[in-house]
Amino acid sequence: MSFLYRSTRDENETATASQAILKGLAANGGLFVPDEIPMLDKSFSELGDMDYCGVAFSVMRLMLGDFTDEELWHCIRSAYDEKFDTEKIVPVKYHHNAYFMELFHGKTIAFKDMALSILPYLMTTAAKKNEMKEEIVILTATSGDTGKAALAGFSDVPGTRIAVFYPKDGVSPIQEKQMVTEKGKNTFVAGIRGNFDDAQTGVKKMFSDPALQQELLEKGFRFSSANSINIGRLVPQMVYYVYGYTRLVKAGTVKAGEPVNVVVPTGNFGNILAAYYASLMGLPVAKFICASNDNKVLYDFFTTGAYDRNREFILTTSPSMDILISSNLERLIYRLAGNDAEKNRELMQSLSEKGRYEITEEMKSSLYNFYGNFADMHEVAEMIRKVYDEDGYIIDPHTAVAAAVYDKYRAETGDETPALIASTASPYKFTRSVMEAIDPSLSETDDFRLVDRLSAISGVPVPGAVEEIRSAEVLHKTVCEKDEMEKVVKDFLNI
Ligand SMILES: *Cc1c(COP(=O)(O)O)cnc(C)c1O
């Protein structure tokens, strides 16, 4: 199969799936996109009879053309195993008019585990296939969840090292503690004085610096990315939409082929783009409901056709969505522009120079199946309390952004199509915000005592990921300015 990936900014830059995974990012800031997306070749009822690994294989083999069946099974089986605290891997639960797809049963209790459990296997397999000699250096900017999920995935994986940058004052205390207590010998974690966009811009800058890359190559290193710009992140994320849908078919909620809506709390636009790619593979999705928090740059984009990052950056209770540059939107823009790299490049140039671009009316009209809205912090807290009061189910603030936006969508449209909500984090990761939402008069100052209280009221045992950091030692203490990132990476690599 001559299945290729191509850069969104240069139609002549192509790569096989394994090469695209190794590179992470194309030259000049471009992203790799598939030339075509093959249709699913199994029926929904066949897929409904498969477990998570079976569905993963059926979906991923279509997207990763140059991996052998054996290689792919090895990656899938190694990723989706006892690291997850349930055999279902992704339980689907009905509460408050929607089906919550719980994507947080992996090692670090956020949905990033769904892709980052498998990425190290895809990458090391790809390195072998391409006879790569250098050690892989993963550079990652995180708004909180990617960091720990990537650290957990790459921890002590031979042939790899990983450096993670997070905004020092922009993550939850539990997210920070998870990262700075990471024990892997090949890991490095630094807080930066700046926000997530600063961290992401710094990482992208190192990626697109040819002199730095040359210097690394000479020392036997090669950069790659574990951010959702890597197609090795996106492809595994397509799987759970197909899996979630086929569970609904199996339960008789929808007939095979009947559409559902998907609701996704969105930051970098990776998760919702994976749902869109899954629909191009034949998954019947009627509406893609894009939920934003107070940083509602995407809501404004879907309503006006103008993407404008020139605005205040707001720190919210859903920090993993505190983002003003949604990198993966570029992949959708490229498609809307008729897979035209030149048109896309012009828009992205405008974004980097003016912080803004506007799509044509024609492009905007092909966005008819996307719906954007947002929920502010007050609405998020109210949503957490409301769902809890109904039947004792507790959702995290990111999932609550999605649930609140879904309520707005239903009220506006009256659309009763069954909806799958991407439930992206365990409430234990954001214990303080969750407990304050449920009990606004809360005065407890100790986060771990709140963890125990959350367990008492929810009846859900404290996840291992939280237990293990209670008394863990802080091993990573670096805090740097945003223009010192290159220097601290070099120190880490001893070059
Ligand atoms: C990363 C993250 C998001 C946003 O996902 P994107 O793919 O960046 O849009 C939402 N919720 C949680 C909990 C996350 O960790």
The ligand as a Gaussian input file, in Angstrom:
#p B3LYP/6-31G(d) Opt

LIG

0 1
 C       -4.973000      17.577000      26.935000
 C       -6.270000      17.612000      27.599000
 C       -7.399000      18.182000      26.975000
 C       -7.322000      18.834000      25.611000
 O       -7.091000      17.907000      24.582000
 P       -6.554000      18.407000      23.152000
 O       -6.279000      17.158000      22.406000
 O       -5.309000      19.185000      23.441000
 O       -7.608000      19.233000      22.553000
 C       -8.604000      18.140000      27.638000
 N       -8.708000      17.588000      28.873000
 C       -7.651000      17.050000      29.509000
 C       -7.837000      16.491000      30.866000
 C       -6.405000      17.023000      28.891000
 O       -5.355000      16.476000      29.520000

